[in-house]
């Protein structure tokens, strides 16, 4: 029997971060559900086409409840699926964004 479990090169950390994503000229709100150095999974309100370029802007909450500076990351849509009333989308970062290690560290320590 062939194993069907998905295998990732890098572990993704579960999280709940606020994100805004831009397709063409419009920004839309969403949530980051998990995050790794190479990509993330979002909960969003619209269907996105596979391989569409997007700009992501997200923040990691600080321990005292304040907000960190936003981080912009270029990404491409790998998949997008209906999930109840919303959609989930897998994103692959197209570059290694500076500051992502700090966000991952903040999430891992929370």
Secondary structure, DSSP 8 states (H G I E B T S, - for coil): --------SS--EEEEEEEEEEETTEEEEEEEEEE-SSEEEEEESS---TT-EEEEEE--B-TTS-B---EEEEEEEEEEEEETTEEEEEEEESS--TTHHHHHHHHHH-
